[in-house]
Amino acid sequence: MPTIPDSKPYRIGRSKTGLGLFATKPIKKGAKIIRYIGPMLDCRKEEDDAVENKYLFQINKRWTIDGSVRENIARYINHSCKPNAESDVSARKRKVVIRAVKNIAPGDEINYDYGTEYFKEYLKPIGCKCDACEHKRAKQRAAARAERQAAKANGKTVKAKTGKAKTKATKTKATEAKKAKAAKTNAKTAKPATKAKRAVSGKGRPAHAA
Ligand SMILES: [Zn+2]
């Protein structure tokens, strides 16, 4: 693993999905955290356009940073749908800086939003593992559970309401089954679909990468 000077406010550590970048000092909202660095790829050059990895950060239609290099510590930053940092892109300078959008406390994992293109291509098929999405799923499960329990309880006490409650519960169940099926289908088709898309366009480049 690359060594990081003590003066920096972050370290590489274990996260839910592998490795991640964590604050070691308080980072103020708006402060620059780290630059996203790597060789500049020019999509007009065939050899550059052929480069494919998960750390490509697209700056504009022409230029992309290949962030897969060892020196690029920013590549350890994971995606979040509700992040505490953002990527600040200066297309003119071809420079990308990761900046805090909230006050970040020591120990917090640093995250930014990778953008819709990356999300659709890499995260949606397997289900986003960020805190916001996991929290949302847990809430949905709890709500479905509560609804089923309410329907059960209503069935015993209030007769008039039973029909409604039952219908709702059944609906939730049906939706869940549908979702499960969709997830299964996604898991099966995810790889070929991604490959096909990338092969056809050659431009299916993620906005950036984890
Ligand atoms: Zn998410």
py3Dmol code that shows the C-alpha trace and the ligand (Angstrom):
import py3Dmol

protein = """\
ATOM      1  CA  MET A   1       0.000   0.000   0.000  1.00  0.00           C
ATOM      2  CA  PRO A   2       1.307   3.491  -0.756  1.00  0.00           C
ATOM      3  CA  THR A   3       2.651   5.419   2.229  1.00  0.00           C
ATOM      4  CA  ILE A   4       0.881   8.619   3.177  1.00  0.00           C
ATOM      5  CA  PRO A   5       2.718  11.395   5.038  1.00  0.00           C
ATOM      6  CA  ASP A   6       1.471  12.120   8.590  1.00  0.00           C
ATOM      7  CA  SER A   7       0.722  15.684   7.543  1.00  0.00           C
ATOM      8  CA  LYS A   8      -2.193  14.462   5.396  1.00  0.00           C
ATOM      9  CA  PRO A   9      -5.654  14.278   7.016  1.00  0.00           C
ATOM     10  CA  TYR A  10      -6.424  10.777   5.750  1.00  0.00           C
ATOM     11  CA  ARG A  11      -5.351   7.161   5.737  1.00  0.00           C
ATOM     12  CA  ILE A  12      -6.244   4.035   3.774  1.00  0.00           C
ATOM     13  CA  GLY A  13      -8.312   1.591   5.800  1.00  0.00           C
ATOM     14  CA  ARG A  14     -10.752  -1.294   5.649  1.00  0.00           C
ATOM     15  CA  SER A  15     -14.242  -0.385   4.499  1.00  0.00           C
ATOM     16  CA  LYS A  16     -17.389  -2.438   3.928  1.00  0.00           C
ATOM     17  CA  THR A  17     -16.544  -3.044   0.307  1.00  0.00           C
ATOM     18  CA  GLY A  18     -12.780  -3.458   0.564  1.00  0.00           C
ATOM     19  CA  LEU A  19     -10.488  -0.522   1.120  1.00  0.00           C
ATOM     20  CA  GLY A  20     -11.443   3.080   1.601  1.00  0.00           C
ATOM     21  CA  LEU A  21     -10.046   6.463   2.553  1.00  0.00           C
ATOM     22  CA  PHE A  22     -10.698   7.630   6.125  1.00  0.00           C
ATOM     23  CA  ALA A  23     -10.194  10.995   7.794  1.00  0.00           C
ATOM     24  CA  THR A  24      -7.490  11.109  10.473  1.00  0.00           C
ATOM     25  CA  LYS A  25      -8.023  14.783  11.299  1.00  0.00           C
ATOM     26  CA  PRO A  26     -11.062  17.057  11.168  1.00  0.00           C
ATOM     27  CA  ILE A  27     -11.648  18.288   7.622  1.00  0.00           C
ATOM     28  CA  LYS A  28     -13.627  21.485   7.232  1.00  0.00           C
ATOM     29  CA  LYS A  29     -16.511  21.794   4.795  1.00  0.00           C
ATOM     30  CA  GLY A  30     -15.179  23.203   1.531  1.00  0.00           C
ATOM     31  CA  ALA A  31     -11.583  22.158   2.175  1.00  0.00           C
ATOM     32  CA  LYS A  32      -9.572  20.427  -0.511  1.00  0.00           C
ATOM     33  CA  ILE A  33      -8.831  16.854   0.558  1.00  0.00           C
ATOM     34  CA  ILE A  34      -6.829  15.336  -2.251  1.00  0.00           C
ATOM     35  CA  ARG A  35      -6.223  15.603  -5.984  1.00  0.00           C
ATOM     36  CA  TYR A  36      -7.253  12.823  -8.347  1.00  0.00           C
ATOM     37  CA  ILE A  37      -4.112  12.210 -10.379  1.00  0.00           C
ATOM     38  CA  GLY A  38      -2.888  10.032 -13.210  1.00  0.00           C
ATOM     39  CA  PRO A  39      -1.866  10.085 -16.843  1.00  0.00           C
ATOM     40  CA  MET A  40      -4.123  12.163 -19.088  1.00  0.00           C
ATOM     41  CA  LEU A  41      -5.840  10.092 -21.753  1.00  0.00           C
ATOM     42  CA  ASP A  42      -6.851  11.702 -25.019  1.00  0.00           C
ATOM     43  CA  CYS A  43      -9.843   9.876 -26.468  1.00  0.00           C
ATOM     44  CA  ARG A  44      -8.834  11.028 -29.948  1.00  0.00           C
ATOM     45  CA  LYS A  45      -5.826   8.737 -29.697  1.00  0.00           C
ATOM     46  CA  GLU A  46      -6.730   5.135 -30.346  1.00  0.00           C
ATOM     47  CA  GLU A  47      -4.367   3.693 -27.748  1.00  0.00           C
ATOM     48  CA  ASP A  48      -5.671   6.090 -25.085  1.00  0.00           C
ATOM     49  CA  ASP A  49      -9.287   5.395 -25.936  1.00  0.00           C
ATOM     50  CA  ALA A  50      -8.634   1.655 -25.607  1.00  0.00           C
ATOM     51  CA  VAL A  51      -7.583   1.956 -21.948  1.00  0.00           C
ATOM     52  CA  GLU A  52     -10.208   0.331 -19.743  1.00  0.00           C
ATOM     53  CA  ASN A  53     -10.254   0.140 -15.965  1.00  0.00           C
ATOM     54  CA  LYS A  54     -12.475   1.149 -13.077  1.00  0.00           C
ATOM     55  CA  TYR A  55     -10.435   4.237 -12.186  1.00  0.00           C
ATOM     56  CA  LEU A  56     -11.056   6.326 -15.261  1.00  0.00           C
ATOM     57  CA  PHE A  57     -12.231   9.805 -14.414  1.00  0.00           C
ATOM     58  CA  GLN A  58     -13.754  11.589 -17.372  1.00  0.00           C
ATOM     59  CA  ILE A  59     -13.042  15.317 -17.362  1.00  0.00           C
ATOM     60  CA  ASN A  60     -14.806  16.183 -20.607  1.00  0.00           C
ATOM     61  CA  LYS A  61     -15.543  14.681 -24.006  1.00  0.00           C
ATOM     62  CA  ARG A  62     -11.872  14.548 -24.864  1.00  0.00           C
ATOM     63  CA  TRP A  63      -9.851  14.101 -21.687  1.00  0.00           C
ATOM     64  CA  THR A  64      -9.925  11.352 -19.072  1.00  0.00           C
ATOM     65  CA  ILE A  65      -7.609  10.769 -16.123  1.00  0.00           C
ATOM     66  CA  ASP A  66      -6.322   7.237 -15.774  1.00  0.00           C
ATOM     67  CA  GLY A  67      -6.416   7.040 -11.985  1.00  0.00           C
ATOM     68  CA  SER A  68      -5.291   3.430 -11.755  1.00  0.00           C
ATOM     69  CA  VAL A  69      -1.706   4.465 -10.972  1.00  0.00           C
ATOM     70  CA  ARG A  70      -0.212   3.752  -7.560  1.00  0.00           C
ATOM     71  CA  GLU A  71       0.424   7.408  -6.694  1.00  0.00           C
ATOM     72  CA  ASN A  72      -3.260   8.205  -7.007  1.00  0.00           C
ATOM     73  CA  ILE A  73      -4.357   7.791  -3.382  1.00  0.00           C
ATOM     74  CA  ALA A  74      -7.742   9.330  -4.301  1.00  0.00           C
ATOM     75  CA  ARG A  75      -8.622   6.097  -6.082  1.00  0.00           C
ATOM     76  CA  TYR A  76      -9.271   4.557  -2.652  1.00  0.00           C
ATOM     77  CA  ILE A  77     -12.229   6.871  -2.075  1.00  0.00           C
ATOM     78  CA  ASN A  78     -15.468   4.901  -2.380  1.00  0.00           C
ATOM     79  CA  HIS A  79     -18.756   6.006  -3.871  1.00  0.00           C
ATOM     80  CA  SER A  80     -21.683   7.195  -1.788  1.00  0.00           C
ATOM     81  CA  CYS A  81     -25.105   8.417  -2.877  1.00  0.00           C
ATOM     82  CA  LYS A  82     -25.054  10.737   0.162  1.00  0.00           C
ATOM     83  CA  PRO A  83     -21.415  11.732   0.260  1.00  0.00           C
ATOM     84  CA  ASN A  84     -19.377  14.028   2.496  1.00  0.00           C
ATOM     85  CA  ALA A  85     -17.131  15.123  -0.380  1.00  0.00           C
ATOM     86  CA  GLU A  86     -17.408  15.972  -4.064  1.00  0.00           C
ATOM     87  CA  SER A  87     -15.208  15.923  -7.124  1.00  0.00           C
ATOM     88  CA  ASP A  88     -14.362  19.429  -8.193  1.00  0.00           C
ATOM     89  CA  VAL A  89     -13.471  19.320 -11.887  1.00  0.00           C
ATOM     90  CA  SER A  90     -11.635  22.088 -13.647  1.00  0.00           C
ATOM     91  CA  ALA A  91     -11.912  21.084 -17.299  1.00  0.00           C
ATOM     92  CA  ARG A  92      -9.756  23.989 -18.431  1.00  0.00           C
ATOM     93  CA  LYS A  93      -6.881  22.994 -16.151  1.00  0.00           C
ATOM     94  CA  ARG A  94      -7.682  19.293 -16.548  1.00  0.00           C
ATOM     95  CA  LYS A  95      -7.570  19.027 -12.815  1.00  0.00           C
ATOM     96  CA  VAL A  96      -9.785  17.119 -10.383  1.00  0.00           C
ATOM     97  CA  VAL A  97      -9.823  17.856  -6.678  1.00  0.00           C
ATOM     98  CA  ILE A  98     -11.835  16.004  -4.056  1.00  0.00           C
ATOM     99  CA  ARG A  99     -13.345  18.561  -1.715  1.00  0.00           C
ATOM    100  CA  ALA A 100     -15.325  18.222   1.529  1.00  0.00           C
ATOM    101  CA  VAL A 101     -18.993  19.228   1.284  1.00  0.00           C
ATOM    102  CA  LYS A 102     -19.542  18.638   5.012  1.00  0.00           C
ATOM    103  CA  ASN A 103     -17.382  18.869   8.093  1.00  0.00           C
ATOM    104  CA  ILE A 104     -15.664  15.492   8.287  1.00  0.00           C
ATOM    105  CA  ALA A 105     -14.616  14.041  11.641  1.00  0.00           C
ATOM    106  CA  PRO A 106     -11.582  11.838  12.270  1.00  0.00           C
ATOM    107  CA  GLY A 107     -12.541   8.217  11.623  1.00  0.00           C
ATOM    108  CA  ASP A 108     -15.213   9.066   9.044  1.00  0.00           C
ATOM    109  CA  GLU A 109     -14.894   7.415   5.675  1.00  0.00           C
ATOM    110  CA  ILE A 110     -14.496   9.941   2.862  1.00  0.00           C
ATOM    111  CA  ASN A 111     -16.933   9.440  -0.035  1.00  0.00           C
ATOM    112  CA  TYR A 112     -18.071  11.217  -3.128  1.00  0.00           C
ATOM    113  CA  ASP A 113     -20.715  10.553  -5.752  1.00  0.00           C
ATOM    114  CA  TYR A 114     -19.235   8.839  -8.809  1.00  0.00           C
ATOM    115  CA  GLY A 115     -22.037  10.065 -11.062  1.00  0.00           C
ATOM    116  CA  THR A 116     -24.943   8.427 -12.831  1.00  0.00           C
ATOM    117  CA  GLU A 117     -22.968   6.776 -15.601  1.00  0.00           C
ATOM    118  CA  TYR A 118     -20.738   4.856 -13.234  1.00  0.00           C
ATOM    119  CA  PHE A 119     -23.664   4.083 -10.950  1.00  0.00           C
ATOM    120  CA  LYS A 120     -25.726   2.604 -13.783  1.00  0.00           C
ATOM    121  CA  GLU A 121     -22.848   0.592 -15.184  1.00  0.00           C
ATOM    122  CA  TYR A 122     -21.184  -0.780 -12.080  1.00  0.00           C
ATOM    123  CA  LEU A 123     -23.267  -0.238  -8.966  1.00  0.00           C
ATOM    124  CA  LYS A 124     -26.912  -0.660  -9.900  1.00  0.00           C
ATOM    125  CA  PRO A 125     -26.539  -4.232 -11.216  1.00  0.00           C
ATOM    126  CA  ILE A 126     -25.032  -5.429  -7.929  1.00  0.00           C
ATOM    127  CA  GLY A 127     -26.861  -3.033  -5.603  1.00  0.00           C
ATOM    128  CA  CYS A 128     -25.134   0.029  -4.165  1.00  0.00           C
ATOM    129  CA  LYS A 129     -23.527  -0.751  -0.788  1.00  0.00           C
ATOM    130  CA  CYS A 130     -23.246   2.840   0.421  1.00  0.00           C
ATOM    131  CA  ASP A 131     -24.658   3.743   3.847  1.00  0.00           C
ATOM    132  CA  ALA A 132     -27.523   5.748   2.355  1.00  0.00           C
ATOM    133  CA  CYS A 133     -28.687   2.861   0.168  1.00  0.00           C
ATOM    134  CA  GLU A 134     -28.281   0.235   2.886  1.00  0.00           C
ATOM    135  CA  HIS A 135     -30.226   2.450   5.276  1.00  0.00           C
ATOM    136  CA  LYS A 136     -32.969   2.892   2.684  1.00  0.00           C
ATOM    137  CA  ARG A 137     -33.237  -0.859   2.120  1.00  0.00           C
ATOM    138  CA  ALA A 138     -33.364  -1.541   5.869  1.00  0.00           C
ATOM    139  CA  LYS A 139     -36.120   1.047   6.244  1.00  0.00           C
ATOM    140  CA  GLN A 140     -38.112  -0.504   3.400  1.00  0.00           C
ATOM    141  CA  ARG A 141     -37.784  -3.950   4.955  1.00  0.00           C
ATOM    142  CA  ALA A 142     -38.911  -2.611   8.335  1.00  0.00           C
ATOM    143  CA  ALA A 143     -41.882  -0.821   6.761  1.00  0.00           C
ATOM    144  CA  ALA A 144     -42.944  -3.970   4.908  1.00  0.00           C
ATOM    145  CA  ARG A 145     -42.639  -5.955   8.112  1.00  0.00           C
ATOM    146  CA  ALA A 146     -44.678  -3.403  10.062  1.00  0.00           C
ATOM    147  CA  GLU A 147     -47.324  -3.417   7.374  1.00  0.00           C
ATOM    148  CA  ARG A 148     -47.622  -7.187   7.451  1.00  0.00           C
ATOM    149  CA  GLN A 149     -47.887  -7.135  11.231  1.00  0.00           C
ATOM    150  CA  ALA A 150     -50.501  -4.382  11.128  1.00  0.00           C
ATOM    151  CA  ALA A 151     -52.500  -6.353   8.590  1.00  0.00           C
ATOM    152  CA  LYS A 152     -52.372  -9.389  10.823  1.00  0.00           C
ATOM    153  CA  ALA A 153     -53.435  -7.437  13.903  1.00  0.00           C
ATOM    154  CA  ASN A 154     -56.229  -5.682  12.026  1.00  0.00           C
ATOM    155  CA  GLY A 155     -57.505  -8.991  10.814  1.00  0.00           C
ATOM    156  CA  LYS A 156     -58.096 -10.086  14.380  1.00  0.00           C
ATOM    157  CA  THR A 157     -59.740  -6.935  15.701  1.00  0.00           C
ATOM    158  CA  VAL A 158     -61.259  -4.687  13.071  1.00  0.00           C
ATOM    159  CA  LYS A 159     -63.133  -6.563  10.397  1.00  0.00           C
ATOM    160  CA  ALA A 160     -63.900  -3.637   8.156  1.00  0.00           C
ATOM    161  CA  LYS A 161     -60.243  -2.731   7.741  1.00  0.00           C
ATOM    162  CA  THR A 162     -59.033  -6.236   7.046  1.00  0.00           C
ATOM    163  CA  GLY A 163     -59.689  -6.140   3.349  1.00  0.00           C
ATOM    164  CA  LYS A 164     -57.688  -3.006   2.813  1.00  0.00           C
ATOM    165  CA  ALA A 165     -54.818  -4.018   5.011  1.00  0.00           C
ATOM    166  CA  LYS A 166     -54.595  -7.420   3.433  1.00  0.00           C
ATOM    167  CA  THR A 167     -54.564  -5.996  -0.068  1.00  0.00           C
ATOM    168  CA  LYS A 168     -51.764  -3.680   0.880  1.00  0.00           C
ATOM    169  CA  ALA A 169     -49.730  -6.441   2.461  1.00  0.00           C
ATOM    170  CA  THR A 170     -50.233  -8.662  -0.562  1.00  0.00           C
ATOM    171  CA  LYS A 171     -49.180  -5.849  -2.822  1.00  0.00           C
ATOM    172  CA  THR A 172     -45.985  -5.305  -0.841  1.00  0.00           C
ATOM    173  CA  LYS A 173     -45.237  -8.980  -1.063  1.00  0.00           C
ATOM    174  CA  ALA A 174     -45.849  -9.006  -4.794  1.00  0.00           C
ATOM    175  CA  THR A 175     -43.574  -6.002  -5.256  1.00  0.00           C
ATOM    176  CA  GLU A 176     -40.882  -7.687  -3.205  1.00  0.00           C
ATOM    177  CA  ALA A 177     -41.135 -10.833  -5.252  1.00  0.00           C
ATOM    178  CA  LYS A 178     -40.893  -8.788  -8.413  1.00  0.00           C
ATOM    179  CA  LYS A 179     -37.862  -6.969  -7.064  1.00  0.00           C
ATOM    180  CA  ALA A 180     -36.185 -10.220  -6.118  1.00  0.00           C
ATOM    181  CA  LYS A 181     -36.816 -11.548  -9.577  1.00  0.00           C
ATOM    182  CA  ALA A 182     -35.454  -8.372 -11.151  1.00  0.00           C
ATOM    183  CA  ALA A 183     -32.368  -8.580  -8.963  1.00  0.00           C
ATOM    184  CA  LYS A 184     -31.803 -12.157 -10.066  1.00  0.00           C
ATOM    185  CA  THR A 185     -32.204 -11.218 -13.699  1.00  0.00           C
ATOM    186  CA  ASN A 186     -29.830  -8.306 -13.198  1.00  0.00           C
ATOM    187  CA  ALA A 187     -27.218 -10.513 -11.603  1.00  0.00           C
ATOM    188  CA  LYS A 188     -27.415 -12.867 -14.524  1.00  0.00           C
ATOM    189  CA  THR A 189     -27.348 -10.276 -17.262  1.00  0.00           C
ATOM    190  CA  ALA A 190     -25.141  -7.645 -15.664  1.00  0.00           C
ATOM    191  CA  LYS A 191     -21.857  -8.775 -17.126  1.00  0.00           C
ATOM    192  CA  PRO A 192     -22.783  -9.380 -20.739  1.00  0.00           C
ATOM    193  CA  ALA A 193     -24.841  -6.194 -20.829  1.00  0.00           C
ATOM    194  CA  THR A 194     -21.942  -4.075 -19.568  1.00  0.00           C
ATOM    195  CA  LYS A 195     -19.547  -5.705 -21.976  1.00  0.00           C
ATOM    196  CA  ALA A 196     -21.849  -5.256 -24.931  1.00  0.00           C
ATOM    197  CA  LYS A 197     -22.456  -1.622 -24.109  1.00  0.00           C
ATOM    198  CA  ARG A 198     -18.798  -0.855 -23.785  1.00  0.00           C
ATOM    199  CA  ALA A 199     -17.818  -2.779 -26.878  1.00  0.00           C
ATOM    200  CA  VAL A 200     -20.366  -1.023 -29.032  1.00  0.00           C
ATOM    201  CA  SER A 201     -19.767   2.556 -28.016  1.00  0.00           C
ATOM    202  CA  GLY A 202     -16.245   2.449 -26.702  1.00  0.00           C
ATOM    203  CA  LYS A 203     -17.312   5.495 -24.780  1.00  0.00           C
ATOM    204  CA  GLY A 204     -19.150   3.764 -21.974  1.00  0.00           C
ATOM    205  CA  ARG A 205     -16.554   5.136 -19.710  1.00  0.00           C
ATOM    206  CA  PRO A 206     -17.579   5.718 -16.134  1.00  0.00           C
ATOM    207  CA  ALA A 207     -17.393   9.244 -14.922  1.00  0.00           C
ATOM    208  CA  HIS A 208     -14.848   7.910 -12.456  1.00  0.00           C
ATOM    209  CA  ALA A 209     -14.125   4.935 -10.316  1.00  0.00           C
ATOM    210  CA  ALA A 210     -13.708   3.158  -7.022  1.00  0.00           C
TER     211      ALA A 210
END
"""
ligand_1 = """\
1
ZN
Zn -25.831 4.288 -2.696
"""
view = py3Dmol.view(width=600, height=400)
view.addModel(protein, "pdb")
view.setStyle({"model": 0}, {"cartoon": {"style": "trace"}})
view.addModel(ligand_1, "xyz")
view.setStyle({"model": 1}, {"stick": {}})
view.zoomTo()
view.show()
